[in-house]
């Protein structure tokens, strides 16, 4: 059986088997350089980062996170389910919201209509 070499998710160098197990896919040097929050996120197996994050302008205003001041967000749409819609299986008739999620802290902006782009 061929031995598979794994690269560090941060810097790309090959990992030792101990690093691959102990540091969740990053080398010890990159792990040590991480903030405490990044280490927790890595150990829990989740991250807030999203490849589609970008600067957003909503109705002529730059979107800035009120919690962390970050300016990169990713977009998703959600369905606003009311108890009546759920009870009568009218989910298709429920209103939809456009969400912009801060790529830094996860704060969510929700809009009931699609904001206009400049």
Helices and strands as residue ranges (DSSP letters): H 17-22, H 28-33, H 36-44, E 54-55, E 57-58, E 61-62, E 72-79, H 83-87, G 91-93, E 96-102, E 108-111
